[in-house]
Every structure is written in C-alpha cells, then in structure tokens.
Amino acid sequence: MPKLWGGRFQKNTDKIVDDFHSSIRFDSRMYKQDIIGSITHAKMLGSCGIIPPQDSELIQKTLFEILSDIDNGQIEFETDAEDIHMNVEKILIERIGDVGKKLHTGRSRNDQVALDIRMYLKSEMDELDSLIVVLLNTIIKLAEENLDTIMPGYTHLQRAQPITFAHHLMAYFQMFRRDVERLYDCYKRTNVMPLGSGALAGTTYPLDRDMVARELGFDSITENSLDGVSDRDFVIELASCLSIIMMHLSRFSEELILWSSYEFGFIEMDDAYSTGSSIMPQKKNPDVAELVRGKAGRVYGSLMSILTVMKSLPLAYNKDMQEDKEGIFDSIDTVKMCLNVFTNMLATIKVKSGNMLKAAQGGFTNATDIADYLVKKGIPFRTAHEIIGKMVLYCIQNDKSIDQLTMDEFKEFSESIQGDIYEEISLKKCVSERKLPGGPARESVQKSIDNARAFVESKS
C-alpha cells in the first residue's frame, strides 16, 4: 500500500520494517483524542480561511462518522498505515477523496502525536484521581470505625508506642492525598497545547493556535516549537506519580500481609479477596495484596524505561519517542486495576481489635510514657531514659510487663515513682495524652478525619 509520505521513495518498505515500525497495536487507544484533535484542527483551518469552509465542514462531518464507526467496532486498523494518525487519515481520504488530503495542512505527525498523548493522559489522570478519592473515602470510613482501637505503633518493625488503628490508617490517607495533589500538578503541565509546532519549526500558515487550545480545553499553548514536539516531561512526571502511588499501595499491602499472618493476627482478609493453597487445606493467602505489592516493580520499570529513552535525545523529534507510550499505558492500566481491587479489599477486612490491644500491651510500648512521667517529677530526660532502660531489662529478665511491677519494685528504680504510676502508664492514657495536632489521641485523629473529609469533598 502506498504510504501517505512516500513521494520521494522508489521502493516499498520491507514487511518486517512495517511491522517493526508500526505503533497501531498500542496507540489505537488514542483514536478518540486523535479524531477530536483533527476535527478541531479542521474547524480552525476553515475558520482561518486556510481551506474552504465547505471542505472543513465535510472533513469534520466525516471524522465524526469515522469516530462513531470505530466506537461501534465497524473499523479495523491496518498495520501498514503505521499508527492511529495515518489510519484515521487514510480512512478519511478513502471516504471523501482529495478533500480529505487537506486535513494535514499546517500539521505534522510530530505535533499531532504530542497533542494526542497529552489529551489522552489528561483523561486518564481524571480517572486516576476519581479512583484515589474512592480509596480515601474507604480509609476515612475505616478510621472512624476504629478511633478507639489501640494497637502498637512500630519503628524498625519493633513495637514502639501505643497508637490507634485510626491514626495508623490516616497516615496512609496523607500519602494518597499527596498522590492526588501530585496528579493535579502533573495535569497542569500536561494541559498545554502543542499543535501548531509542526515538525519542529511551526508553519507559514496563519493558524489560530489559541482557538484550538480553547476548543480542546487546554489552558495555554506551548511557547517553543522545538520543545512542543520533543517534550515528554509530562509523561515522565506522570510515570513518577504512578510509581509513587504504587509505592504507597505496596507499603499498605505489606502491612496488611503482615497483619493477616497468624503471628500478628490483627486483621483477617475477606474470603472474596483471598486464595487457598493447592496442597495445604488450612491456608488463606493474601494473594491480592501480594500481587499489588509485586506490580509496583512493573510500574517502576516503565518510569526507568522512559527516562532512559529520553536521556540522550537531541532536539527535536526522534523515532525513539514512540517508546513513550507502551510503558505509560501499561502503568496507567496497572495502577487503575490495583487501586480498584485494593480499595475493595481494604473495605472488607475484619479488624481484630482484641489482638491489636494485646500486642500493644506487650513490648513495653508505654516505656517512653514512664520516662515522661519521671521528667514531670523533675528528673532530667536522659536520666529518666536510663532508669527506664534498666527497668525494661529487669522486666525482661523476670518475664514481666512494666504495669505488672509492684510499687516496691518501682521504688527500686526511682523514689519519685508514686501510686499514680499505674494510671499514667495505662495504654488508654498513653494514647489520650498525645493530643497535639497530628497525634494519636481521639480528638486529634477526629480533627484529622474532619480535615480529610473536607479535602475529599473539595475534589467531588
């Protein structure tokens, strides 16, 4: 089949080159963006008198028909036509002849693909934002149900201080909130219209770039034609945003996996989001969470791939840049799938509050509070720290928890310890006294939840 660009060639491209060169197998997903962009370009060409108004109207009408036919599965794309842009233009020319050949006036595939990918990614970012908001609402609901569920907080995976499950959950809310904000920032830099950059140096036709930007919902136009066709920062930035989202999902998945183990026993996964073993009948495996955790590496790989593709490309467009799409498309699909299944999995977990409380009661999670107690009695913190360290060692050697010590035993470590020590080191008191903004006390977490709900409502 003759190429639309084949005028200076005397031989057809080899079939293996056509297959290698073609991107239609993955960029066909941008057909709506490509056609809407072309309709707007044709409208602008007619409005500016660059092509006759009747030709512009015929092109627009036919492109709408092609869009409808693709939506209804009535068109099959051809590998020989290379990409979605050439496939659509070829179909257009087949239907209306030479008038269809006027569509590409003042335009290059270089700025056309830059337009399409920006439009496509904007749409996907909107959907990603919606999926994260659903997850945020799920976290809020689960946190509200567990404002008084005491559990151990950890550092180095060692029991550290008592907190609440709600407080722990709201830490993940903050992570995913930042993901929403990052997507918003990325959207701003994606929402710049490159059409009119041509192949690299614009065009002599009097295009109305601002009209096209307005029609397509862009905030502004690119200010340099070289950068307009060769910029893929927005793809890299989105790939980074997606990698961070997966990192957060992976961290959360890791904790759910740990908590669902017999050794922790803090939660139980719902049967609908667990799997069994082919040989061990007792097993209930957290495979969904494990797979989410594993897919983070896949998304990281796409980020590294596009960074590597772009790292040494001279201006302006190079065919290497065709490699910008498969990775980002796969990352988007992966993150959307993971957000959806993870949110449903989280919403159905069973919280074992008794086991969480029991774990918080072990591991000397109230040791810092005893040190603070001594500080309030006038003992310097470093001295108090040393005293409590010796107290913990004594408890370990005698297989006791701190609150099991008698008053005589307490006195052996410090005469400043009085009878009020038992109330002061109760886990409930330890948590409730940490009521600084951002702390685990009930009122502090409730305030955090209220702020979280206001944020989510602002995104609705």
C-alpha positions in Angstrom: 0.0 0.0 0.0 1.4 3.4 -0.9 2.4 5.5 2.1 0.9 9.0 2.6 4.5 10.1 3.0 6.0 8.0 0.2 6.5 10.6 -2.6 10.3 10.6 -2.5 10.7 6.9 -2.2 11.2 4.4 -5.1 10.8 1.2 -3.1 8.2 0.0 -0.6 9.3 -0.6 2.9 10.0 -4.2 3.8 7.1 -6.0 5.5 9.3 -6.7 8.6 10.0 -2.9 8.8 6.3 -2.1 8.6 5.7 -4.5 11.5 8.6 -3.1 13.5 7.8 0.5 12.7 4.1 0.3 13.4 2.6 1.5 16.6 -1.1 0.9 15.8 -1.3 -2.1 18.2 -0.9 0.2 21.2 -1.6 3.8 20.1 -5.0 2.8 18.7 -6.4 3.5 22.2 -5.9 7.2 21.4 -8.3 7.2 18.5 -10.9 9.4 20.2 -8.3 12.0 21.0 -6.8 11.8 17.6 -10.1 12.3 15.8 -11.3 15.1 18.2 -8.0 16.9 17.7 -8.3 16.5 13.9 -11.9 17.8 14.0 -10.8 20.9 15.9 -7.8 21.4 13.6 -10.1 21.2 10.5 -12.6 23.6 12.1 -9.7 26.1 12.7 -8.4 25.7 9.2 -11.8 26.6 7.8 -12.3 29.4 10.3 -9.0 31.0 9.3 -9.6 30.6 5.6 -6.7 28.2 5.1 -9.1 25.7 3.5 -12.5 26.4 2.1 -15.3 26.3 4.8 -17.2 23.7 2.9 -14.2 21.4 2.9 -13.7 22.0 6.6 -17.3 21.1 7.3 -17.1 17.9 5.1 -13.9 16.8 6.9 -15.4 17.4 10.3 -18.6 15.6 9.4 -16.7 12.6 8.0 -14.4 12.4 11.0 -17.4 12.3 13.4 -18.8 9.4 11.3 -15.4 7.6 11.5 -15.4 8.1 15.3 -18.9 6.6 15.5 -17.9 3.6 13.3 -14.8 2.9 15.4 -16.9 3.1 18.6 -19.3 0.6 17.1 -16.5 -1.8 16.1 -17.0 -1.3 12.4 -13.4 -0.4 11.5 -10.3 -2.5 11.7 -7.0 -0.7 11.8 -4.1 -1.6 9.4 -0.5 -2.2 10.4 0.6 -0.9 7.1 -0.8 2.5 8.0 1.7 2.6 10.9 -0.2 4.5 13.6 -3.5 5.8 14.6 -2.9 9.1 12.9 -2.2 7.7 9.5 -5.0 5.1 9.9 -7.6 7.8 10.5 -6.3 10.0 7.7 -6.3 7.1 5.3 -9.9 6.2 6.1 -10.9 9.9 5.7 -9.3 10.1 2.2 -10.9 6.8 1.2 -14.3 8.3 2.1 -14.0 11.9 0.7 -11.1 11.8 -1.7 -8.8 14.8 -2.2 -10.7 16.9 0.3 -9.5 14.6 3.0 -5.9 15.3 2.0 -6.4 18.9 3.1 -6.7 17.9 6.8 -3.0 17.7 7.4 -2.4 21.3 6.2 -0.2 23.1 8.7 0.3 20.0 10.8 2.9 17.3 11.3 2.5 13.9 12.9 5.1 15.2 15.4 2.8 17.8 16.9 -0.2 15.7 16.3 1.0 12.8 18.4 2.2 15.3 21.1 -1.4 16.6 21.2 -3.0 13.2 21.3 -0.8 11.9 24.1 -1.5 15.0 26.2 -5.2 14.7 25.7 -5.2 11.0 26.5 -3.2 11.4 29.7 -5.4 14.2 30.9 -8.4 12.0 30.6 -6.6 9.1 32.4 -5.5 11.5 35.2 -9.1 12.4 35.8 -10.0 8.8 36.2 -7.0 8.0 38.4 -8.0 11.0 40.6 -11.5 9.5 41.0 -10.2 6.1 41.9 -7.9 7.5 44.6 -10.8 9.6 46.1 -12.8 6.4 46.4 -9.8 4.9 48.3 -9.6 8.0 50.5 -13.2 7.7 51.4 -12.7 4.0 52.3 -9.8 4.9 54.6 -11.9 7.6 56.3 -14.7 5.2 57.0 -12.5 2.5 58.4 -10.6 5.1 60.6 -13.9 6.4 62.0 -14.8 2.9 63.0 -11.5 2.4 64.8 -11.0 5.7 66.7 -10.6 3.8 70.0 -8.9 0.7 68.6 -5.5 0.6 70.3 -2.6 -1.0 68.6 1.2 -0.9 68.8 3.0 1.6 66.6 6.3 0.4 65.2 9.7 1.6 64.3 12.2 -0.9 62.8 9.3 -3.3 62.9 9.7 -3.4 66.7 6.8 -2.4 69.0 7.4 1.2 69.9 4.5 3.2 71.3 0.7 2.7 71.6 -1.4 4.4 68.9 -4.8 3.7 67.4 -5.7 1.9 64.2 -7.4 5.0 63.1 -4.2 7.0 63.5 -2.3 4.4 61.5 -4.8 4.4 58.7 -4.8 8.2 58.5 -1.1 8.1 57.8 -2.0 6.3 54.5 -4.6 8.9 53.9 -1.9 11.6 53.9 0.2 9.6 51.4 -2.7 9.2 49.0 -3.7 12.8 49.4 -0.3 13.8 48.3 -0.8 11.5 45.3 -3.9 13.4 44.3 -2.0 16.7 44.7 0.9 15.4 42.5 -1.5 14.3 39.8 -3.1 17.8 39.9 0.4 19.4 39.5 1.2 17.0 36.6 -2.1 17.8 35.0 -1.2 21.5 34.9 2.0 20.8 33.0 0.2 18.3 30.7 -2.6 20.8 29.9 -0.5 22.8 27.4 -1.4 22.6 23.7 1.4 21.7 21.2 -0.5 21.7 17.9 1.0 24.3 15.6 4.6 23.3 16.4 4.6 21.4 13.1 7.5 19.0 12.6 9.8 21.3 14.6 9.6 24.9 13.3 5.9 25.7 13.2 4.3 26.6 9.8 3.8 29.6 7.5 0.0 29.1 7.6 -1.8 31.6 9.9 -3.0 29.0 12.3 -5.1 30.1 15.3 -3.4 28.0 18.0 -5.3 29.7 20.8 -8.7 28.8 19.2 -7.6 25.1 19.1 -6.4 25.3 22.7 -9.8 26.7 23.8 -11.8 24.2 21.8 -9.8 21.3 23.2 -9.9 22.5 26.8 -6.2 23.4 27.2 -5.1 26.2 29.5 -2.3 27.5 27.2 -0.2 26.8 24.2 3.5 25.7 24.0 5.8 28.6 23.5 8.6 26.9 21.6 8.0 24.7 18.6 11.1 22.5 19.2 10.0 21.9 22.7 6.4 21.4 21.7 7.2 18.3 19.7 10.1 16.9 21.7 8.8 17.4 25.3 7.9 14.2 27.1 8.5 15.6 30.6 4.8 15.3 31.3 4.9 11.5 30.5 7.9 11.1 32.8 6.2 13.1 35.5 3.1 11.0 35.3 5.2 7.8 35.3 6.8 9.1 38.5 3.4 9.9 40.1 2.2 6.4 39.2 5.3 4.9 40.7 4.8 6.8 44.0 1.1 5.7 44.1 2.3 2.1 43.7 4.9 2.6 46.4 2.2 3.7 48.8 -0.1 0.8 47.7 2.8 -1.6 48.2 3.6 -0.3 51.7 0.0 -0.6 52.7 -0.2 -4.1 51.1 2.9 -5.2 53.0 1.3 -4.2 56.4 -2.0 -6.0 55.5 0.0 -9.1 54.6 1.9 -8.9 57.9 -1.2 -8.2 59.9 -3.2 -11.0 58.4 -0.5 -13.5 59.4 -1.0 -15.8 62.4 2.0 -14.2 64.1 0.2 -10.8 64.1 -3.4 -11.7 63.8 -4.5 -8.0 63.6 -6.9 -8.4 60.6 -8.5 -11.1 58.6 -8.9 -10.8 54.8 -12.3 -11.4 53.4 -12.7 -14.7 51.6 -13.6 -12.8 48.4 -10.1 -11.2 48.4 -8.1 -14.3 49.5 -7.0 -17.5 47.9 -6.2 -21.0 49.1 -3.4 -23.5 48.6 -3.5 -26.4 46.1 -1.9 -28.7 48.7 -2.4 -27.2 52.2 -6.1 -27.0 53.0 -5.7 -24.7 56.0 -4.2 -21.9 54.0 -5.8 -18.5 53.4 -3.3 -16.5 51.4 -3.3 -12.7 50.9 -2.6 -13.1 47.2 -4.4 -9.9 46.2 -2.2 -7.7 48.5 0.9 -9.6 47.4 0.2 -9.1 43.7 -0.4 -5.3 44.3 2.9 -5.2 46.1 4.6 -7.1 43.2 3.1 -4.9 40.5 4.9 -1.9 41.9 8.1 -3.1 40.3 6.4 -3.2 36.9 5.4 0.4 37.2 8.9 1.4 38.4 10.3 -0.3 35.3 8.2 1.9 33.0 9.5 5.0 34.7 13.1 3.9 34.2 12.3 3.0 30.6 11.0 6.4 29.6 13.8 8.2 31.5 16.4 6.1 29.6 14.7 6.6 26.3 14.8 10.4 26.7 18.2 10.8 28.4 20.3 11.5 25.3 17.9 12.5 22.6 18.9 15.6 20.6 16.2 18.1 19.6 13.7 17.8 18.1 11.6 14.7 17.4 13.2 11.2 17.2 11.5 7.9 16.5 12.8 6.7 19.8 10.0 8.8 21.3 7.4 6.3 20.0 8.6 4.3 23.0 6.9 6.8 25.3 3.5 5.1 25.0 3.5 1.4 25.8 5.1 1.9 29.3 2.9 4.7 30.4 -0.2 3.0 29.0 0.7 -0.2 30.9 1.4 1.8 34.1 -1.9 3.5 33.9 -3.8 0.3 33.4 -1.8 -1.4 36.2 -2.4 1.4 38.7 -6.1 1.7 37.9 -6.5 -2.1 38.4 -4.6 -2.1 41.6 -6.5 0.9 43.1 -9.8 -0.7 42.3 -9.0 -4.1 43.8 -7.1 -2.8 46.7 -9.9 -0.4 47.8 -12.4 -3.2 47.7 -10.1 -5.5 49.6 -9.5 -2.8 52.3 -13.2 -2.1 52.7 -13.8 -5.8 53.5 -11.1 -6.6 56.1 -12.1 -7.8 59.6 -10.3 -5.9 62.3 -9.3 -8.0 65.3 -9.1 -5.2 67.9 -8.5 -7.6 70.8 -5.3 -8.9 69.2 -4.2 -5.4 68.5 -4.7 -4.3 72.1 -2.9 -7.4 73.4 0.1 -6.7 71.2 0.2 -3.1 72.4 0.2 -4.4 76.0 3.4 -6.3 75.3 6.7 -5.0 74.0 6.9 -2.2 76.6 5.2 0.3 74.4 4.5 2.5 77.4 8.2 2.8 78.3 8.5 6.3 76.9 5.5 7.4 78.9 7.1 6.3 82.2 10.2 8.3 81.2 8.0 11.3 80.6 6.3 10.6 84.0 9.7 10.9 85.7 10.5 14.1 83.8 7.3 15.6 85.1 8.7 14.7 88.6 11.8 16.8 87.9 14.2 14.2 86.7 16.2 15.1 83.5 15.0 13.2 80.5 18.4 11.5 79.8 18.5 10.3 83.4 14.9 9.1 83.2 15.7 7.3 79.9 18.5 5.4 81.7 16.3 4.5 84.6 13.5 3.1 82.4 16.0 1.2 80.3 17.2 -0.6 83.4 13.5 -1.2 84.4 12.8 -2.8 81.0 15.8 -5.0 81.3 14.6 -6.1 84.8 11.2 -6.9 83.3 12.7 -9.0 80.5 14.8 -10.9 82.9 11.8 -11.6 85.2 9.2 -12.1 82.4 7.0 -9.2 83.4 5.4 -6.2 81.8 6.0 -2.8 83.3 2.5 -2.5 84.6 2.9 -5.8 86.5 5.7 -4.4 88.7 4.8 -3.8 92.3 5.3 -0.5 94.0 8.3 -1.8 95.8 9.8 -2.9 92.6 9.1 0.6 91.1 10.8 2.2 94.1 14.0 0.2 93.5 14.4 2.2 90.3 13.3 5.6 91.5 11.8 7.1 94.7 10.0 9.6 92.6 7.5 7.0 91.4 4.2 7.2 93.2 0.9 5.3 93.3 -0.4 7.3 90.3 2.1 5.5 88.1 -0.4 2.7 87.2 -2.9 5.2 85.8 -0.3 7.2 84.0 1.1 4.2 82.1 -2.2 2.7 81.1 -2.4 2.4 77.3 -5.6 4.4 77.1 -3.9 7.3 79.0 -0.7 6.9 76.9 -2.7 7.4 73.7 -5.2 10.1 75.0 -2.4 12.3 76.3 -0.8 12.6 72.9 -3.3 15.2 71.7 -1.1 17.5 69.9 -2.2 18.2 66.3 -1.2 15.1 64.3 -1.0 12.9 67.3 -3.0 9.6 68.0 -5.4 11.0 70.7 -9.0 10.6 69.7 -9.7 14.3 69.3 -6.6 14.8 67.2 -7.4 11.9 64.9 -11.0 13.1 64.7 -9.7 16.5 63.6 -7.6 14.8 61.0 -10.6 12.9 59.8 -12.6 16.1 59.5 -9.9 17.7 57.5 -9.6 14.7 55.3 -13.4 14.7 54.6 -13.2 18.4 53.7 -10.3 17.6 51.3 -12.3 14.8 49.6 -15.4 16.9 49.3 -13.4 19.6 47.6 -12.4 17.0 45.0 -16.0 16.0 44.3 
